[in-house]
C-alpha cells in the first residue's frame, strides 16, 4: 500500500447525485419498482427539494435532483449496486418492465456476473453479484 503524508477525515461514500427530470416520477421508480427506501425529502430554497433514496440497509444514498442548467439527464452514472442473486434480480427487474440488459454478462474468471439497467430518465447503473 502506498504511504501518504496527508491525512483525511473522509470515511465513506455518502451520497451519489443523479439528475432526474421529475423527482416524483423518479421516486415511483426507485421506491415502487426497485424497492428502495426513501431517506429524505426536504424542501429548500424556492420550491426545490432534496430527495434521497437507498437500497434497504445501505449506508450510501442516491440523491434524485433536477439537473443544473445545461446539465444532461440520462447519464452513465458509473454507479454499481451489489446483488446476492444476480439472476433473480435480473429476472425481477425485467418482469417489472425495467430497461435492463437482455442477459446477464458472464465474462468468467475473477470477473463477477453483472448487468446494466436504466431508470425512467435513462440514467444507467450496473448491478454486480457479490462473492
C-alpha positions as CSV (number, residue, x, y, z in Angstrom):
1,X,0.0,0.0,0.0
2,X,1.3,3.5,-0.8
3,X,2.1,5.7,2.1
4,X,0.9,9.3,2.1
5,X,1.9,12.3,4.2
6,X,-1.7,13.7,4.1
7,X,-4.4,12.6,6.5
8,X,-8.1,12.6,5.7
9,X,-11.2,12.5,7.7
10,X,-13.2,11.1,4.8
11,X,-14.7,7.8,6.0
12,X,-17.2,6.6,3.4
13,X,-19.2,7.3,0.2
14,X,-22.2,9.2,1.4
15,X,-24.4,10.3,-1.5
16,X,-24.2,10.0,-5.3
17,X,-26.1,12.7,-7.1
18,X,-28.2,11.6,-10.1
19,X,-30.1,14.1,-12.3
20,X,-33.7,13.4,-12.9
21,X,-36.4,15.3,-14.9
22,X,-39.2,14.7,-12.4
23,X,-38.5,13.8,-8.8
24,X,-41.9,12.3,-8.1
25,X,-41.7,10.0,-11.2
26,X,-38.2,9.1,-10.1
27,X,-39.4,8.3,-6.6
28,X,-42.1,6.0,-8.1
29,X,-39.4,4.1,-10.0
30,X,-36.8,3.8,-7.2
31,X,-39.3,3.1,-4.4
32,X,-42.1,1.2,-6.3
33,X,-40.0,-0.7,-8.9
34,X,-36.6,-1.1,-7.3
35,X,-37.8,-1.5,-3.8
36,X,-35.5,1.2,-2.4
37,X,-36.4,3.2,0.7
38,X,-36.8,6.9,0.9
39,X,-34.3,8.6,3.2
40,X,-35.0,12.3,2.7
41,X,-37.5,14.6,1.0
42,X,-36.6,18.1,2.3
43,X,-37.9,21.3,0.8
44,X,-35.4,24.1,0.4
45,X,-34.9,27.4,-1.5
46,X,-37.8,28.4,-3.7
47,X,-39.7,25.3,-4.3
48,X,-36.7,22.9,-4.6
49,X,-36.5,19.5,-2.9
50,X,-33.6,17.4,-1.7
51,X,-34.7,13.8,-2.3
52,X,-32.6,10.7,-1.3
53,X,-33.3,7.0,-1.7
54,X,-31.2,3.9,-1.0
55,X,-31.4,0.1,-1.0
56,X,-32.8,-1.1,2.3
57,X,-30.0,-1.0,4.9
58,X,-27.4,0.6,2.6
59,X,-25.1,3.3,4.1
60,X,-24.8,5.2,0.8
61,X,-27.7,7.0,-0.8
62,X,-28.7,8.3,-4.2
63,X,-29.9,12.0,-4.4
64,X,-32.5,12.5,-7.1
65,X,-32.1,16.1,-8.1
66,X,-33.2,18.3,-11.0
67,X,-30.3,18.9,-13.4
68,X,-28.4,22.2,-13.2
69,X,-28.9,24.5,-16.2
70,X,-27.4,22.7,-19.2
71,X,-26.6,19.5,-17.3
72,X,-27.8,16.4,-19.1
73,X,-30.1,13.6,-17.7
74,X,-29.9,10.1,-18.9
75,X,-26.2,9.8,-17.9
76,X,-23.9,6.8,-17.4
77,X,-23.7,7.2,-13.6
78,X,-20.8,4.8,-13.1
79,X,-22.6,3.6,-10.0
80,X,-22.7,-0.2,-9.3
81,X,-25.1,-1.9,-7.0
82,X,-24.5,-5.2,-5.3
83,X,-26.7,-8.3,-5.7
84,X,-26.6,-11.6,-3.8
85,X,-28.5,-13.3,-6.6
86,X,-27.9,-11.6,-10.0
87,X,-30.1,-13.9,-12.0
88,X,-33.1,-13.4,-9.7
89,X,-32.6,-9.7,-9.6
90,X,-32.2,-9.5,-13.4
91,X,-35.4,-11.6,-14.0
92,X,-37.3,-9.5,-11.4
93,X,-36.4,-6.1,-12.9
94,X,-37.1,-7.3,-16.5
95,X,-40.5,-8.7,-15.4
96,X,-41.3,-5.3,-13.8
97,X,-40.6,-3.6,-17.2
98,X,-37.2,-2.1,-16.2
99,X,-35.0,-1.3,-19.1
100,X,-32.3,-3.9,-18.3
101,X,-29.8,-5.7,-20.5
102,X,-31.3,-8.7,-22.2
103,X,-28.9,-11.1,-20.5
104,X,-26.6,-11.1,-17.5
105,X,-22.9,-10.7,-18.7
106,X,-20.7,-13.6,-17.7
107,X,-17.1,-12.9,-18.5
108,X,-15.6,-15.7,-16.5
109,X,-12.5,-15.8,-14.3
110,X,-12.5,-13.4,-11.4
111,X,-15.0,-11.1,-13.1
112,X,-18.4,-11.5,-11.4
113,X,-21.7,-11.7,-13.3
114,X,-23.3,-8.3,-14.0
115,X,-25.8,-6.3,-16.0
116,X,-26.8,-2.8,-16.7
117,X,-30.2,-1.2,-16.2
118,X,-31.6,2.3,-16.8
119,X,-34.0,4.3,-14.7
120,X,-37.0,6.3,-16.0
121,X,-34.7,9.1,-17.3
122,X,-32.3,6.7,-18.9
123,X,-29.6,7.1,-16.2
124,X,-27.5,3.9,-16.4
125,X,-26.5,1.8,-13.4
126,X,-24.7,-1.6,-13.1
127,X,-25.6,-4.5,-10.8
128,X,-22.8,-6.9,-9.9
129,X,-23.1,-10.2,-8.0
130,X,-21.0,-10.4,-4.8
131,X,-18.9,-13.4,-4.0
